[in-house]
Amino acid sequence: MARPSHRIASLLYEIDPGSQVVASGWVRTRRDSKNGFSFIELNDGSCMSNLQIVIDASVPGYEEHIKEAGTGASLEVRGELKESPGSKQRVELHASEFTLLGKADGDTYPLQKKRHSFEYLREIAHLRPRTNTFGAIARVRNCVCRTIHDFFQERGFLYVHTPIITTSDCEGAGEMFTVTTLDQTPSSAGDYSEDFFGKKASLTVSGQLEAEIYACSVGPVYTFSPTFRAENSNTTRHLSEFWMIEPEVPFFELDDNMQLAEEFIKTLVQKCLDECAEDMAFFNQRIDKEIMTTLRNILDNEFRRISYTEAVDLLLASGKKWEYPVSWGTNLQAEHERWLTEEHFGQPLIVYDYPRTIKPFYMYCNEDEKTVRAMDVLVPRVGEIIGGSQREHRLDVLEKRLVECGLDAEEYWWYLDLRRFGSVPHSGFGLGLERAILLLTGMQNIRDVIPFPRTPKNAEF
Amino acid sequence: MARPSHRIASLLYEIDPGSQVVASGWVRTRRDSKNGFSFIELNDGSCMSNLQIVIDASVPGYEEHIKEAGTGASLEVRGELKESPGSKQRVELHASEFTLLGKADGDTYPLQKKRHSFEYLREIAHLRPRTNTFGAIARVRNCVCRTIHDFFQERGFLYVHTPIITTSDCEGAGEMFTVTTLDQTPSSAGDYSEDFFGKKASLTVSGQLEAEIYACSVGPVYTFSPTFRAENSNTTRHLSEFWMIEPEVPFFELDDNMQLAEEFIKTLVQKCLDECAEDMAFFNQRIDKEIMTTLRNILDNEFRRISYTEAVDLLLASGKKWEYPVSWGTNLQAEHERWLTEEHFGQPLIVYDYPRTIKPFYMYCNEDEKTVRAMDVLVPRVGEIIGGSQREHRLDVLEKRLVECGLDAEEYWWYLDLRRFGSVPHSGFGLGLERAILLLTGMQNIRDVIPFPRTPKNAEF
């Protein structure tokens, strides 16, 4: 950066005592001593820790402005970095100049020194990243995003942008938002020929089908894009807008896909522990005392692989009473998945080969004619974190499946073309970014791990 | 990857002759010799060049299947990598086994060996990445995206996801898509209280305002997100859905912003030249014979900085006849920008300090009371590629500007709060990804540098 200001993380951990430096940031607390000097804890978001500023009455402007440098105010401070006599930090900054950049009125500033509830902080999403918790989430989220790109780039995957506005519906089922410029839309079955795109358009629920196009042309690819669900779900696990990562790989079968998913999850965990140690320690101390144990468990175990049929047998043999009864051919519910991964195995699990009747049309049909090559990755405390499959690449089987699922083959002309011309076995999966952040931080509500959550009746900021 | 297959780029450039290898990919061409063997050019998208496969009649399956291994078919080939007697490539693969994975009927496969027009290829966007040009674009686009992340991550910026669905309008002006789940929407002024978000929601035109929230909390950030314009523009430069990169930096003024923008553009150019040499040579040879010269010019010059006022003086003194007349206080048009950067200076240019009357409310007002700290980066052959500004961080000035622009201050309560509590000088800019790819590849139509373009009347695939 062109500006001479140093980030506080550099000042705290890198720069030698004795250096003349400039720090800029926001006041977390100020304590005035009776002997004509003040201590300020300054934070700039570069790390969890604050820089301690020592400023005495001889510094120009002290008398006039120090009282305005309260919690939330912004400062620029010049001075000498000195070894700190306290044991709390390596260094502190002895100010020779300070500039009050912006005040924050102590009576009206919404972030007081006390602890605020996450519910309250959601209402001030424009200020919550100034708190320890949300600063840490921003840094961990950034680390996860960087790791996602690095992981796939190092393996030669191309990052591909699949469309956000779409006229097709990946799952053949998802509840979708309509995108329109009509002053008044017709009823949903109505005539959209006058609309912007000349037909009914929606926000995508997945980039998978388009990612398959690129996988069947240029090799391994991944998407990393916003994705949408218009479900009226008010839970701690659902967002109307979330970010999804979808790798798609040609010449790849279900076992390869499982291997990739396991490496991927483990890499995300390892990088957070390595690169966000201070923030992770905070989560372990303040948010979830089990988070380190949970993450170590993921790193230290090979993901167990069991078929859906085995999973159902275990659930039936468990003797547990389920809210949703278990039988072969029905979906596993969260209670079943959590029992399997948390109680029975106590480790991450990949369940594969699900009944075809409960899975989408595009999954590869096994020879048993009952199951498809689907896989779900389940982890303790979060449940399902990844869903994927080997894709059906045989034209005739896919055409039959479309009919079986009541879908119109003409709508899928280009998807079928991929099987008509140079078809190859291929596989992929999807990871919801925010579910991964829940896993990594121990946070309980998905609205707190995305900067500006969109949920029913809420698109503020 | 778990699969034993090698990427063709590795086979061509890395792996030693004499190795036993497996290659998988799609047939570009096949030539059968009369002496009982065939040459196949195989491509897998890992690089522009094909791997030459030599396969003779003794290989199992040759007699039955070789005729089916035509253009577009997919193959898996095992054999020995041998030094190539020809000078065209270092190595070739002598097949000992081959598996035809998927046929491609020669009469109906839409990608024949001849050259197809870009217009035609747009209609088969599901197959065009199998061509040399679109494979190269996919690789260059990936390189640019990776470089964008690396550039900001190396400088300590956090990647932030700003919302896609929004109830605010960044520019106070943009034409926006409505997002709804109502079966029938009311007219635009109507009652949206029953809609999914409880009020009228749209697709974002910029993440800037929300990025400012994070910049004023955790330090330098950048967005990299899809962005939308519901303009009925059918040009070679406009998309309804495109990807934008928006860095936002606290304690940053306009000069710092210019410096960052210049470093950013130069880094994108340098990385493409370094890391996509084969693809860039192709663009220079087949798409735009001036592209290398254009890019060298960008790398070799410091970006010239002139004020809007100086630019207007130069345009008035030029003696040129303009389609749009030039006068102080009106927007520079593409013809003016191109004359300045291409003809007059012959190098990249940053024009700054624009009249406040033609710029949005959030830009910092200069002391002259006539101009704001805006900047546009102009480059030869593309024109404006970056637009940015120092943001108005003074609460009282910003409030006046909202009134001046006819905007409702209540709608911007949280944006004003950033100035009310610990306000800091900050700046940022926006780069349209697809405009950058046009610059880097010499491609002429923006629909050809995004995988699945969305434009009026078109959201296919």
Interface residues (C-beta under 8 A of the other chain):
Chain A: M1 A2 R3 S5 R7 A9 S24 W26 V27 D44 G45 S46 G72 A73 S74 E76 L101 G102 K103 A104 D105 T108 Y109 P110 L111 I124 A125 H126 L127 P129 R130 F134 G135 A138 R139 R141 N142 C145 R146 H149 Q153 R155 G156 L158 Y159 V160 H161 T162 P163 I164 I165 T166 T167 S168 E175 F177 T178 V179 T180 T181 L182 D183 Q184 T185 P186 S187 S188 F196 F197 G198 K199 A201 L203 E210 I213 Y214 S217 V218 G219 P220 S225 P226 F228 A230 N232 S240 E241 W243 V249 P250 F251 F252 E253 D255 D256 Q259 L260 H393 W414 Y415 D417 L418 R419 R420 F421 G422 S423 V424 P425 I450 P451 F452 R454 P456 K457 N458 A459 E460 F461
Chain B: M1 A2 R3 S5 R7 A9 S24 W26 V27 D44 G45 S46 G72 A73 S74 E76 L101 G102 K103 A104 D105 T108 Y109 P110 L111 I124 A125 H126 L127 P129 R130 F134 G135 A138 R139 R141 N142 C145 R146 H149 Q153 R155 G156 L158 Y159 V160 H161 T162 P163 I164 I165 T166 T167 S168 E175 F177 T178 V179 T180 T181 L182 D183 Q184 T185 P186 S187 S188 F196 F197 G198 K199 A201 L203 E210 I213 Y214 S217 V218 G219 P220 S225 P226 F228 A230 N232 S240 E241 W243 V249 P250 F251 F252 E253 D255 D256 Q259 L260 H393 W414 Y415 D417 L418 R419 R420 F421 G422 S423 V424 P425 I450 P451 F452 R454 P456 K457 N458 A459 E460 F461
